[in-house]
Amino acid sequence: MVEVVRVQVCRRCGRINLPFKYRCRCGSREFDYIEMNIEGTLVATTKIFVTPKGYPSPLLAGLVDAGDLKLLVRLEEESPMGNVIEVVQADGGVLIGRPKKLVTDGS
């Protein structure tokens, strides 16, 4: 699993696309591809009970609001809405969301 996510950036307007687009909203077809860390707020969740072959049932999915990006991700574990979710990319491009682990100094 890769800790960063590969995204598409429009050369004309700078808009970040994920999933990748053939053409940006500004009309440009010229893109750069970069890797970035993505985290956002979990705004909706669902359980999918009828899943494709090879996927667990139920499959947890969530909508993550990461500012300009709104991403549908497969959740590693149940998490309450409003939690901060880190988004990582698995083999094959699948986006996985996991609750952000906060580091505390013990005080």
Buried (B, 14 or more C-beta within 10 A) or exposed (E): EEEEBEBBBBEEEEBBBBEEBEEBEEEBEEBEEEEBEBBBBBEEBEEBEEEEEEEEEEBBBBBBBBEEBEBEBBBBEEBEEEBBBBBBBEEEEEBBBBBEEEEEEEE
